[in-house]
């Protein structure tokens, strides 16, 4: 297999694994920290109110999920990439970080959580 194709497929596989882990852990988070009442996801103000009212445990669980997803996705990407695993794994981390920042732009989160996520995901 040509190297550029292998590295591209490795990065795609890593990103897919990362997003699958995020989805699974956020679903688990809903079981462990259920939403009080119904949240209209089509109403931005309701979503902001919900996020601002999340418990510390719930929000830290989200962060732990993002960190675990970054690790798992980078691990898979590195395994598939072979020789240049560091670069491909870093690509996965960058994509997760970019998605996280996009999430922060769309939905205001507590400042401490935003800073902690932006600092820890690249690690």
C-alpha positions as CSV (number, residue, x, y, z in Angstrom):
1,X,0.0,0.0,0.0
2,X,1.4,3.4,-0.9
3,X,2.6,5.3,2.2
4,X,0.4,8.4,1.7
5,X,-2.7,6.2,1.5
6,X,-1.7,4.2,4.6
7,X,-1.2,7.4,6.6
8,X,-4.5,8.9,5.4
9,X,-6.4,5.7,6.3
10,X,-4.6,5.6,9.6
11,X,-5.7,9.1,10.4
12,X,-9.3,8.5,9.3
13,X,-9.4,5.3,11.4
14,X,-8.1,7.1,14.4
15,X,-10.6,9.9,14.1
16,X,-13.5,7.5,13.6
17,X,-12.4,5.5,16.7
18,X,-12.0,8.8,18.7
19,X,-15.5,10.0,17.8
20,X,-17.0,6.6,18.4
21,X,-15.4,6.5,21.9
22,X,-16.8,10.1,22.6
23,X,-20.3,9.0,21.5
24,X,-20.2,5.9,23.6
25,X,-18.9,7.6,26.7
26,X,-21.3,10.6,26.4
27,X,-24.1,8.0,26.2
28,X,-22.8,6.4,29.3
29,X,-22.6,9.8,30.9
30,X,-26.3,10.3,30.3
31,X,-26.9,7.1,32.2
32,X,-24.6,8.0,35.1
33,X,-25.6,11.7,35.2
34,X,-29.2,11.8,33.8
35,X,-30.6,15.0,32.4
36,X,-33.1,16.6,34.7
37,X,-36.2,17.0,32.5
38,X,-36.1,17.4,28.8
39,X,-33.7,19.6,27.0
40,X,-34.7,21.0,23.6
41,X,-31.5,20.6,21.6
42,X,-33.0,22.9,18.9
43,X,-33.1,25.8,21.5
44,X,-29.6,27.2,21.9
45,X,-30.6,29.0,25.2
46,X,-31.9,25.7,26.7
47,X,-28.6,23.9,25.7
48,X,-26.5,26.7,27.3
49,X,-28.6,26.6,30.5
50,X,-28.2,22.8,30.6
51,X,-24.4,22.9,30.1
52,X,-24.0,25.6,32.7
53,X,-26.1,23.6,35.2
54,X,-24.1,20.3,34.8
55,X,-22.6,18.9,37.9
56,X,-18.8,18.8,38.4
57,X,-18.9,15.0,38.1
58,X,-20.8,15.1,34.8
59,X,-18.6,17.7,33.2
60,X,-15.4,16.0,34.4
61,X,-16.8,12.7,32.9
62,X,-17.2,14.5,29.6
63,X,-13.6,15.7,29.8
64,X,-12.4,12.2,30.7
65,X,-14.3,10.8,27.7
66,X,-12.6,13.3,25.3
67,X,-9.2,12.5,26.7
68,X,-9.8,8.7,26.5
69,X,-11.1,9.1,23.0
70,X,-8.0,11.1,21.9
71,X,-5.8,8.4,23.4
72,X,-7.7,5.5,21.8
73,X,-7.9,7.2,18.4
74,X,-4.2,8.2,18.4
75,X,-3.3,4.7,19.5
76,X,-5.2,3.1,16.6
77,X,-3.9,5.6,14.1
78,X,-0.3,5.0,15.2
79,X,-0.8,1.3,15.0
80,X,-2.1,1.5,11.5
81,X,0.5,4.1,10.3
82,X,3.6,2.2,11.4
83,X,6.7,4.2,10.8
84,X,5.4,7.8,11.1
85,X,2.9,7.0,13.9
86,X,3.7,10.1,15.9
87,X,2.6,12.5,13.1
88,X,-0.5,10.5,12.4
89,X,-1.4,10.2,16.0
90,X,-0.9,14.0,16.5
91,X,-3.3,14.5,13.6
92,X,-6.0,12.7,15.4
93,X,-5.3,14.8,18.5
94,X,-5.5,17.9,16.5
95,X,-8.9,16.9,15.0
96,X,-10.3,16.1,18.4
97,X,-9.0,19.4,19.8
98,X,-10.5,21.3,16.8
99,X,-13.9,19.6,17.4
100,X,-13.6,20.5,21.1
101,X,-12.9,24.2,20.3
102,X,-15.8,24.2,17.8
103,X,-18.0,22.8,20.6
104,X,-16.9,25.6,22.9
105,X,-17.7,28.2,20.3
106,X,-21.2,26.8,19.7
107,X,-22.0,26.1,23.3
108,X,-20.5,28.2,26.1
109,X,-18.9,26.1,28.8
110,X,-17.5,27.1,32.2
111,X,-14.2,28.8,31.7
112,X,-12.2,26.4,33.9
113,X,-13.5,23.5,31.9
114,X,-12.6,25.1,28.6
115,X,-9.1,25.9,29.8
116,X,-8.6,22.4,31.2
117,X,-9.8,20.7,28.0
118,X,-7.6,22.9,25.7
119,X,-4.6,22.2,27.9
120,X,-5.1,18.5,28.5
121,X,-6.3,17.2,25.1
122,X,-2.9,17.9,23.3
123,X,-1.1,16.0,26.1
